[in-house]
Amino acid sequence: MSSYAVSITQIDPQTAPYYTTAMSRRRPRTNSLVTLTTDFGLRDSYVAEMKGVLLTHCPAARIVDVTHQIAPQDILGGSIVLDRSLRAFPPGTVHVAVVDPGVGSDRKLLLIRLNSQLILCPDNGLITWPWRRLGGGVARELIWRPRTHSDTFHGRDILAPAAGLLAAGKVSARKLAGAAITPQLLDVGPAEPKATQATVIHIDHFGNATTSLTVDARHPPTAVLVRNRSLGPVRRTYADVAIGAKLALVGSAGLLEIAVRNGNAARVLRLKVGDTITLKYAPRAMSK
Protein backbone atom coordinates (compact mmCIF):
# COMPACT_ATOMS: atom_id res chain seq x y z
CA MET A 1 0.00 0.00 0.00
CA SER A 2 1.53 3.33 -1.09
CA SER A 3 1.91 6.18 1.34
CA TYR A 4 1.05 9.77 0.51
CA ALA A 5 0.84 13.10 2.30
CA VAL A 6 -2.60 14.52 2.96
CA SER A 7 -2.86 18.29 2.63
CA ILE A 8 -5.78 20.71 2.54
CA THR A 9 -6.43 24.39 1.86
CA GLN A 10 -6.64 26.81 4.76
CA ILE A 11 -9.97 26.98 6.58
CA ASP A 12 -11.51 30.21 7.79
CA PRO A 13 -12.31 29.35 11.44
CA GLN A 14 -15.07 31.97 11.58
CA THR A 15 -17.12 30.42 8.78
CA ALA A 16 -16.04 26.79 8.48
CA PRO A 17 -18.91 24.34 9.07
CA TYR A 18 -18.22 21.21 11.07
CA TYR A 19 -18.33 19.08 7.93
CA THR A 20 -15.71 21.15 6.00
CA THR A 21 -13.53 18.92 3.81
CA ALA A 22 -11.04 21.49 2.53
CA MET A 23 -7.41 20.64 3.27
CA SER A 24 -4.37 22.66 4.47
CA ARG A 25 -0.70 22.38 3.56
CA ARG A 26 0.45 23.96 6.79
CA ARG A 27 2.19 21.76 9.31
CA PRO A 28 0.76 22.00 12.85
CA ARG A 29 2.69 24.58 14.84
CA THR A 30 1.45 23.27 18.16
CA ASN A 31 1.18 19.96 19.96
CA SER A 32 -1.21 17.86 17.85
CA LEU A 33 -2.24 15.66 20.78
CA VAL A 34 -6.00 15.69 21.40
CA THR A 35 -7.73 13.65 24.09
CA LEU A 36 -11.41 12.70 24.21
CA THR A 37 -13.36 12.05 27.40
CA THR A 38 -17.10 11.46 27.08
CA ASP A 39 -20.13 9.58 28.39
CA PHE A 40 -21.03 8.42 24.85
CA GLY A 41 -20.23 4.74 25.33
CA LEU A 42 -18.91 2.57 22.50
CA ARG A 43 -22.09 1.14 21.01
CA ASP A 44 -23.04 4.07 18.78
CA SER A 45 -21.19 6.12 16.17
CA TYR A 46 -20.90 9.30 18.27
CA VAL A 47 -17.21 8.95 19.12
CA ALA A 48 -16.26 8.14 15.54
CA GLU A 49 -18.21 11.15 14.29
CA MET A 50 -16.28 13.44 16.63
CA LYS A 51 -12.99 11.94 15.47
CA GLY A 52 -13.94 12.34 11.82
CA VAL A 53 -14.69 16.03 12.25
CA LEU A 54 -11.55 16.59 14.31
CA LEU A 55 -9.38 14.88 11.70
CA THR A 56 -10.99 16.94 8.94
CA HIS A 57 -9.59 20.05 10.57
CA CYS A 58 -6.31 18.49 11.73
CA PRO A 59 -5.34 15.39 9.71
CA ALA A 60 -2.13 15.11 11.72
CA ALA A 61 -3.93 14.98 15.08
CA ARG A 62 -2.88 12.23 17.46
CA ILE A 63 -6.12 11.33 19.20
CA VAL A 64 -6.14 9.57 22.57
CA ASP A 65 -9.38 8.10 23.86
CA VAL A 66 -9.18 8.63 27.61
CA THR A 67 -12.57 7.00 28.16
CA HIS A 68 -16.06 7.02 26.71
CA GLN A 69 -17.44 5.01 29.62
CA ILE A 70 -18.25 7.85 32.02
CA ALA A 71 -21.68 7.04 33.43
CA PRO A 72 -24.37 8.97 31.51
CA GLN A 73 -24.70 12.55 32.79
CA ASP A 74 -22.10 11.94 35.54
CA ILE A 75 -20.44 15.36 35.53
CA LEU A 76 -18.36 14.75 38.65
CA GLY A 77 -17.11 11.42 37.31
CA GLY A 78 -16.01 13.14 34.11
CA SER A 79 -14.32 15.87 36.12
CA ILE A 80 -12.26 13.36 38.11
CA VAL A 81 -11.06 11.67 34.91
CA LEU A 82 -10.26 15.03 33.31
CA ASP A 83 -8.07 15.98 36.28
CA ARG A 84 -6.04 12.80 35.92
CA SER A 85 -5.60 13.39 32.19
CA LEU A 86 -4.32 16.92 32.73
CA ARG A 87 -1.67 15.55 35.08
CA ALA A 88 -0.54 12.88 32.62
CA PHE A 89 -0.30 14.72 29.29
CA PRO A 90 2.39 17.15 28.13
CA PRO A 91 2.04 20.92 27.67
CA GLY A 92 0.15 21.91 24.53
CA THR A 93 -2.29 19.01 24.63
CA VAL A 94 -5.91 19.82 23.72
CA HIS A 95 -8.51 18.01 25.82
CA VAL A 96 -12.13 17.65 24.69
CA ALA A 97 -14.48 16.60 27.48
CA VAL A 98 -18.18 16.05 26.84
CA VAL A 99 -20.60 15.11 29.58
CA ASP A 100 -23.36 17.49 28.64
CA PRO A 101 -26.91 16.85 29.88
CA GLY A 102 -27.73 20.52 29.17
CA VAL A 103 -26.74 20.42 25.48
CA GLY A 104 -28.77 22.89 23.42
CA SER A 105 -29.76 24.97 26.44
CA ASP A 106 -28.36 28.38 27.39
CA ARG A 107 -25.35 26.82 29.13
CA LYS A 108 -22.04 28.13 27.80
CA LEU A 109 -19.14 26.28 26.22
CA LEU A 110 -15.66 26.86 27.60
CA LEU A 111 -12.11 27.13 26.32
CA ILE A 112 -9.80 26.82 29.32
CA ARG A 113 -6.04 27.11 29.67
CA LEU A 114 -4.90 25.10 32.68
CA ASN A 115 -1.62 23.34 33.52
CA SER A 116 -0.17 24.59 30.18
CA GLN A 117 -2.90 22.70 28.29
CA LEU A 118 -6.24 23.56 26.66
CA ILE A 119 -9.63 22.14 27.60
CA LEU A 120 -12.83 22.41 25.60
CA CYS A 121 -15.93 21.47 27.57
CA PRO A 122 -19.43 22.61 28.54
CA ASP A 123 -19.75 25.09 31.39
CA ASN A 124 -21.64 22.76 33.72
CA GLY A 125 -19.10 21.89 36.41
CA LEU A 126 -17.08 19.44 34.32
CA ILE A 127 -13.92 21.45 34.98
CA THR A 128 -14.48 21.45 38.78
CA TRP A 129 -11.93 18.94 40.03
CA PRO A 130 -8.92 20.00 37.92
CA TRP A 131 -9.81 23.66 38.50
CA ARG A 132 -9.78 23.20 42.28
CA ARG A 133 -6.76 20.89 42.46
CA LEU A 134 -4.44 22.41 39.88
CA GLY A 135 -5.43 26.08 40.18
CA GLY A 136 -4.11 28.93 38.10
CA GLY A 137 -6.45 28.40 35.16
CA VAL A 138 -8.05 30.92 32.83
CA ALA A 139 -11.53 30.11 31.51
CA ARG A 140 -13.08 31.88 28.53
CA GLU A 141 -16.41 31.39 26.82
CA LEU A 142 -16.01 29.58 23.51
CA ILE A 143 -17.83 31.97 21.18
CA TRP A 144 -16.76 30.46 17.84
CA ARG A 145 -19.53 28.65 15.98
CA PRO A 146 -19.60 26.97 12.57
CA ARG A 147 -22.17 28.07 10.00
CA THR A 148 -24.45 25.22 10.93
CA HIS A 149 -24.61 22.87 13.90
CA SER A 150 -26.95 20.47 15.62
CA ASP A 151 -28.67 21.55 18.84
CA THR A 152 -28.09 18.13 20.38
CA PHE A 153 -24.49 17.29 19.45
CA HIS A 154 -22.20 20.19 20.32
CA GLY A 155 -19.35 17.74 20.93
CA ARG A 156 -19.22 16.88 17.23
CA ASP A 157 -20.31 20.16 15.71
CA ILE A 158 -18.57 22.78 17.89
CA LEU A 159 -16.01 21.29 20.28
CA ALA A 160 -14.41 18.81 17.85
CA PRO A 161 -13.80 21.32 15.04
CA ALA A 162 -12.54 23.91 17.54
CA ALA A 163 -10.12 21.31 18.91
CA GLY A 164 -8.97 20.47 15.39
CA LEU A 165 -8.33 24.11 14.54
CA LEU A 166 -6.32 24.56 17.75
CA ALA A 167 -4.35 21.33 17.36
CA ALA A 168 -3.46 22.23 13.76
CA GLY A 169 -2.26 25.68 14.81
CA LYS A 170 -4.68 27.33 12.36
CA VAL A 171 -6.07 29.72 14.93
CA SER A 172 -5.17 30.96 18.39
CA ALA A 173 -7.29 30.24 21.43
CA ARG A 174 -8.04 33.94 21.85
CA LYS A 175 -9.66 34.11 18.41
CA LEU A 176 -12.12 31.37 19.36
CA ALA A 177 -13.02 32.66 22.82
CA GLY A 178 -14.31 35.79 24.51
CA ALA A 179 -13.41 37.47 27.78
CA ALA A 180 -12.32 35.52 30.84
CA ILE A 181 -15.21 34.25 32.97
CA THR A 182 -15.63 32.29 36.19
CA PRO A 183 -16.66 28.73 35.27
CA GLN A 184 -19.55 26.92 36.90
CA LEU A 185 -18.22 24.60 39.63
CA LEU A 186 -19.81 21.71 41.48
CA ASP A 187 -20.14 21.88 45.26
CA VAL A 188 -17.19 19.60 45.88
CA GLY A 189 -13.51 20.23 46.46
CA PRO A 190 -10.35 18.80 48.02
CA ALA A 191 -10.50 18.29 51.79
CA GLU A 192 -7.93 20.02 53.95
CA PRO A 193 -4.87 17.80 54.66
CA LYS A 194 -5.81 17.46 58.36
CA ALA A 195 -9.56 17.17 57.79
CA THR A 196 -11.46 14.76 60.05
CA GLN A 197 -13.88 13.93 57.25
CA ALA A 198 -13.48 13.24 53.54
CA THR A 199 -15.97 12.49 50.79
CA VAL A 200 -15.99 9.61 48.32
CA ILE A 201 -15.71 11.28 44.91
CA HIS A 202 -15.10 8.36 42.56
CA ILE A 203 -15.48 4.59 42.32
CA ASP A 204 -13.10 3.02 39.80
CA HIS A 205 -13.36 -0.15 37.71
CA PHE A 206 -11.92 -2.24 40.57
CA GLY A 207 -14.36 -0.90 43.15
CA ASN A 208 -11.72 1.26 44.84
CA ALA A 209 -13.24 4.40 46.38
CA THR A 210 -11.24 7.58 45.85
CA THR A 211 -11.83 10.30 48.43
CA SER A 212 -11.32 14.05 48.46
CA LEU A 213 -8.42 13.95 50.94
CA THR A 214 -4.78 14.62 50.09
CA VAL A 215 -2.86 12.89 52.87
CA ASP A 216 -0.16 14.85 54.68
CA ALA A 217 2.76 12.42 54.61
CA ARG A 218 4.19 13.99 57.80
CA HIS A 219 0.98 13.57 59.77
CA PRO A 220 -1.17 10.87 58.13
CA PRO A 221 -4.38 9.63 59.77
CA THR A 222 -3.80 6.98 62.41
CA ALA A 223 -7.20 5.45 61.65
CA VAL A 224 -9.62 5.61 58.73
CA LEU A 225 -13.22 4.73 59.53
CA VAL A 226 -16.02 3.67 57.20
CA ARG A 227 -19.40 3.66 58.96
CA ASN A 228 -17.60 3.55 62.33
CA ARG A 229 -15.55 0.52 61.26
CA SER A 230 -11.81 1.17 61.43
CA LEU A 231 -9.63 0.16 58.50
CA GLY A 232 -6.51 0.90 60.51
CA PRO A 233 -3.79 3.37 59.51
CA VAL A 234 -3.01 4.49 55.98
CA ARG A 235 -1.07 1.74 54.18
CA ARG A 236 1.59 2.10 51.52
CA THR A 237 0.27 -0.45 49.04
CA TYR A 238 -2.42 -3.13 48.61
CA ALA A 239 0.04 -5.90 49.42
CA ASP A 240 0.46 -4.55 52.96
CA VAL A 241 -2.66 -6.50 53.98
CA ALA A 242 -3.91 -10.02 53.44
CA ILE A 243 -6.01 -10.92 50.39
CA GLY A 244 -9.61 -9.92 51.06
CA ALA A 245 -8.68 -7.43 53.80
CA LYS A 246 -9.97 -3.87 53.78
CA LEU A 247 -7.51 -1.00 53.79
CA ALA A 248 -6.92 2.70 53.21
CA LEU A 249 -3.95 3.91 51.18
CA VAL A 250 -2.82 6.84 49.06
CA GLY A 251 -3.80 6.05 45.46
CA SER A 252 -1.97 7.00 42.29
CA ALA A 253 -3.86 10.32 42.09
CA GLY A 254 -2.37 11.33 45.44
CA LEU A 255 -5.72 11.01 47.23
CA LEU A 256 -6.84 8.75 50.07
CA GLU A 257 -8.40 5.60 48.69
CA ILE A 258 -10.51 2.87 50.29
CA ALA A 259 -9.85 -0.60 48.91
CA VAL A 260 -10.14 -4.33 49.45
CA ARG A 261 -7.09 -6.30 48.39
CA ASN A 262 -8.06 -8.35 45.32
CA GLY A 263 -11.66 -7.36 46.00
CA ASN A 264 -14.27 -4.67 45.45
CA ALA A 265 -14.44 -2.12 48.25
CA ALA A 266 -17.54 -0.39 46.90
CA ARG A 267 -19.44 -3.66 46.99
CA VAL A 268 -18.03 -5.02 50.26
CA LEU A 269 -18.40 -1.75 52.18
CA ARG A 270 -21.49 -0.56 50.27
CA LEU A 271 -19.72 2.66 49.31
CA LYS A 272 -21.01 5.19 46.81
CA VAL A 273 -20.04 8.65 45.63
CA GLY A 274 -20.95 11.21 48.28
CA ASP A 275 -20.37 8.94 51.29
CA THR A 276 -18.39 10.35 54.20
CA ILE A 277 -15.16 8.82 55.51
CA THR A 278 -13.98 9.64 59.04
CA LEU A 279 -10.33 10.23 59.87
CA LYS A 280 -8.51 10.17 63.20
CA TYR A 281 -5.08 11.59 63.96
CA ALA A 282 -2.53 11.18 66.70
CA PRO A 283 -2.41 14.23 69.00
CA ARG A 284 0.47 16.57 68.24
CA ALA A 285 3.18 16.67 70.89
CA MET A 286 3.21 20.00 72.69
CA SER A 287 6.46 21.91 72.30
CA LYS A 288 8.06 23.38 75.40
C-alpha positions as CSV (number, residue, x, y, z in Angstrom):
1,M,0.0,0.0,0.0
2,S,1.5,3.3,-1.1
3,S,1.9,6.2,1.3
4,Y,1.0,9.8,0.5
5,A,0.8,13.1,2.3
6,V,-2.6,14.5,3.0
7,S,-2.9,18.3,2.6
8,I,-5.8,20.7,2.5
9,T,-6.4,24.4,1.9
10,Q,-6.6,26.8,4.8
11,I,-10.0,27.0,6.6
12,D,-11.5,30.2,7.8
13,P,-12.3,29.3,11.4
14,Q,-15.1,32.0,11.6
15,T,-17.1,30.4,8.8
16,A,-16.0,26.8,8.5
17,P,-18.9,24.3,9.1
18,Y,-18.2,21.2,11.1
19,Y,-18.3,19.1,7.9
20,T,-15.7,21.2,6.0
21,T,-13.5,18.9,3.8
22,A,-11.0,21.5,2.5
23,M,-7.4,20.6,3.3
24,S,-4.4,22.7,4.5
25,R,-0.7,22.4,3.6
26,R,0.4,24.0,6.8
27,R,2.2,21.8,9.3
28,P,0.8,22.0,12.8
29,R,2.7,24.6,14.8
30,T,1.4,23.3,18.2
31,N,1.2,20.0,20.0
32,S,-1.2,17.9,17.9
33,L,-2.2,15.7,20.8
34,V,-6.0,15.7,21.4
35,T,-7.7,13.6,24.1
36,L,-11.4,12.7,24.2
37,T,-13.4,12.1,27.4
38,T,-17.1,11.5,27.1
39,D,-20.1,9.6,28.4
40,F,-21.0,8.4,24.9
41,G,-20.2,4.7,25.3
42,L,-18.9,2.6,22.5
43,R,-22.1,1.1,21.0
44,D,-23.0,4.1,18.8
45,S,-21.2,6.1,16.2
46,Y,-20.9,9.3,18.3
47,V,-17.2,9.0,19.1
48,A,-16.3,8.1,15.5
49,E,-18.2,11.1,14.3
50,M,-16.3,13.4,16.6
51,K,-13.0,11.9,15.5
52,G,-13.9,12.3,11.8
53,V,-14.7,16.0,12.3
54,L,-11.6,16.6,14.3
55,L,-9.4,14.9,11.7
56,T,-11.0,16.9,8.9
57,H,-9.6,20.1,10.6
58,C,-6.3,18.5,11.7
59,P,-5.3,15.4,9.7
60,A,-2.1,15.1,11.7
61,A,-3.9,15.0,15.1
62,R,-2.9,12.2,17.5
63,I,-6.1,11.3,19.2
64,V,-6.1,9.6,22.6
65,D,-9.4,8.1,23.9
66,V,-9.2,8.6,27.6
67,T,-12.6,7.0,28.2
68,H,-16.1,7.0,26.7
69,Q,-17.4,5.0,29.6
70,I,-18.3,7.9,32.0
71,A,-21.7,7.0,33.4
72,P,-24.4,9.0,31.5
73,Q,-24.7,12.6,32.8
74,D,-22.1,11.9,35.5
75,I,-20.4,15.4,35.5
76,L,-18.4,14.8,38.7
77,G,-17.1,11.4,37.3
78,G,-16.0,13.1,34.1
79,S,-14.3,15.9,36.1
80,I,-12.3,13.4,38.1
81,V,-11.1,11.7,34.9
82,L,-10.3,15.0,33.3
83,D,-8.1,16.0,36.3
84,R,-6.0,12.8,35.9
85,S,-5.6,13.4,32.2
86,L,-4.3,16.9,32.7
87,R,-1.7,15.5,35.1
88,A,-0.5,12.9,32.6
89,F,-0.3,14.7,29.3
90,P,2.4,17.2,28.1
91,P,2.0,20.9,27.7
92,G,0.2,21.9,24.5
93,T,-2.3,19.0,24.6
94,V,-5.9,19.8,23.7
95,H,-8.5,18.0,25.8
96,V,-12.1,17.7,24.7
97,A,-14.5,16.6,27.5
98,V,-18.2,16.0,26.8
99,V,-20.6,15.1,29.6
100,D,-23.4,17.5,28.6
101,P,-26.9,16.9,29.9
102,G,-27.7,20.5,29.2
103,V,-26.7,20.4,25.5
104,G,-28.8,22.9,23.4
105,S,-29.8,25.0,26.4
106,D,-28.4,28.4,27.4
107,R,-25.3,26.8,29.1
108,K,-22.0,28.1,27.8
109,L,-19.1,26.3,26.2
110,L,-15.7,26.9,27.6
111,L,-12.1,27.1,26.3
112,I,-9.8,26.8,29.3
113,R,-6.0,27.1,29.7
114,L,-4.9,25.1,32.7
115,N,-1.6,23.3,33.5
116,S,-0.2,24.6,30.2
117,Q,-2.9,22.7,28.3
118,L,-6.2,23.6,26.7
119,I,-9.6,22.1,27.6
120,L,-12.8,22.4,25.6
121,C,-15.9,21.5,27.6
122,P,-19.4,22.6,28.5
123,D,-19.8,25.1,31.4
124,N,-21.6,22.8,33.7
125,G,-19.1,21.9,36.4
126,L,-17.1,19.4,34.3
127,I,-13.9,21.5,35.0
128,T,-14.5,21.5,38.8
129,W,-11.9,18.9,40.0
130,P,-8.9,20.0,37.9
131,W,-9.8,23.7,38.5
132,R,-9.8,23.2,42.3
133,R,-6.8,20.9,42.5
134,L,-4.4,22.4,39.9
135,G,-5.4,26.1,40.2
136,G,-4.1,28.9,38.1
137,G,-6.4,28.4,35.2
138,V,-8.1,30.9,32.8
139,A,-11.5,30.1,31.5
140,R,-13.1,31.9,28.5
141,E,-16.4,31.4,26.8
142,L,-16.0,29.6,23.5
143,I,-17.8,32.0,21.2
144,W,-16.8,30.5,17.8
145,R,-19.5,28.7,16.0
146,P,-19.6,27.0,12.6
147,R,-22.2,28.1,10.0
148,T,-24.4,25.2,10.9
149,H,-24.6,22.9,13.9
150,S,-27.0,20.5,15.6
151,D,-28.7,21.6,18.8
152,T,-28.1,18.1,20.4
153,F,-24.5,17.3,19.5
154,H,-22.2,20.2,20.3
155,G,-19.4,17.7,20.9
156,R,-19.2,16.9,17.2
157,D,-20.3,20.2,15.7
158,I,-18.6,22.8,17.9
159,L,-16.0,21.3,20.3
160,A,-14.4,18.8,17.8
161,P,-13.8,21.3,15.0
162,A,-12.5,23.9,17.5
163,A,-10.1,21.3,18.9
164,G,-9.0,20.5,15.4
165,L,-8.3,24.1,14.5
166,L,-6.3,24.6,17.7
167,A,-4.3,21.3,17.4
168,A,-3.5,22.2,13.8
169,G,-2.3,25.7,14.8
170,K,-4.7,27.3,12.4
171,V,-6.1,29.7,14.9
172,S,-5.2,31.0,18.4
173,A,-7.3,30.2,21.4
174,R,-8.0,33.9,21.8
175,K,-9.7,34.1,18.4
176,L,-12.1,31.4,19.4
177,A,-13.0,32.7,22.8
178,G,-14.3,35.8,24.5
179,A,-13.4,37.5,27.8
180,A,-12.3,35.5,30.8
181,I,-15.2,34.3,33.0
182,T,-15.6,32.3,36.2
183,P,-16.7,28.7,35.3
184,Q,-19.5,26.9,36.9
185,L,-18.2,24.6,39.6
186,L,-19.8,21.7,41.5
187,D,-20.1,21.9,45.3
188,V,-17.2,19.6,45.9
189,G,-13.5,20.2,46.5
190,P,-10.4,18.8,48.0
191,A,-10.5,18.3,51.8
192,E,-7.9,20.0,53.9
193,P,-4.9,17.8,54.7
194,K,-5.8,17.5,58.4
195,A,-9.6,17.2,57.8
196,T,-11.5,14.8,60.0
197,Q,-13.9,13.9,57.2
198,A,-13.5,13.2,53.5
199,T,-16.0,12.5,50.8
200,V,-16.0,9.6,48.3
201,I,-15.7,11.3,44.9
202,H,-15.1,8.4,42.6
203,I,-15.5,4.6,42.3
204,D,-13.1,3.0,39.8
205,H,-13.4,-0.2,37.7
206,F,-11.9,-2.2,40.6
207,G,-14.4,-0.9,43.2
208,N,-11.7,1.3,44.8
209,A,-13.2,4.4,46.4
210,T,-11.2,7.6,45.8
211,T,-11.8,10.3,48.4
212,S,-11.3,14.1,48.5
213,L,-8.4,13.9,50.9
214,T,-4.8,14.6,50.1
215,V,-2.9,12.9,52.9
216,D,-0.2,14.9,54.7
217,A,2.8,12.4,54.6
218,R,4.2,14.0,57.8
219,H,1.0,13.6,59.8
220,P,-1.2,10.9,58.1
221,P,-4.4,9.6,59.8
222,T,-3.8,7.0,62.4
223,A,-7.2,5.4,61.7
224,V,-9.6,5.6,58.7
225,L,-13.2,4.7,59.5
226,V,-16.0,3.7,57.2
227,R,-19.4,3.7,59.0
228,N,-17.6,3.6,62.3
229,R,-15.5,0.5,61.3
230,S,-11.8,1.2,61.4
231,L,-9.6,0.2,58.5
232,G,-6.5,0.9,60.5
233,P,-3.8,3.4,59.5
234,V,-3.0,4.5,56.0
235,R,-1.1,1.7,54.2
236,R,1.6,2.1,51.5
237,T,0.3,-0.5,49.0
238,Y,-2.4,-3.1,48.6
239,A,0.0,-5.9,49.4
240,D,0.5,-4.5,53.0
241,V,-2.7,-6.5,54.0
242,A,-3.9,-10.0,53.4
243,I,-6.0,-10.9,50.4
244,G,-9.6,-9.9,51.1
245,A,-8.7,-7.4,53.8
246,K,-10.0,-3.9,53.8
247,L,-7.5,-1.0,53.8
248,A,-6.9,2.7,53.2
249,L,-4.0,3.9,51.2
250,V,-2.8,6.8,49.1
251,G,-3.8,6.1,45.5
252,S,-2.0,7.0,42.3
253,A,-3.9,10.3,42.1
254,G,-2.4,11.3,45.4
255,L,-5.7,11.0,47.2
256,L,-6.8,8.8,50.1
257,E,-8.4,5.6,48.7
258,I,-10.5,2.9,50.3
259,A,-9.9,-0.6,48.9
260,V,-10.1,-4.3,49.5
261,R,-7.1,-6.3,48.4
262,N,-8.1,-8.4,45.3
263,G,-11.7,-7.4,46.0
264,N,-14.3,-4.7,45.4
265,A,-14.4,-2.1,48.3
266,A,-17.5,-0.4,46.9
267,R,-19.4,-3.7,47.0
268,V,-18.0,-5.0,50.3
269,L,-18.4,-1.7,52.2
270,R,-21.5,-0.6,50.3
271,L,-19.7,2.7,49.3
272,K,-21.0,5.2,46.8
273,V,-20.0,8.7,45.6
274,G,-21.0,11.2,48.3
275,D,-20.4,8.9,51.3
276,T,-18.4,10.4,54.2
277,I,-15.2,8.8,55.5
278,T,-14.0,9.6,59.0
279,L,-10.3,10.2,59.9
280,K,-8.5,10.2,63.2
281,Y,-5.1,11.6,64.0
282,A,-2.5,11.2,66.7
283,P,-2.4,14.2,69.0
284,R,0.5,16.6,68.2
285,A,3.2,16.7,70.9
286,M,3.2,20.0,72.7
287,S,6.5,21.9,72.3
288,K,8.1,23.4,75.4
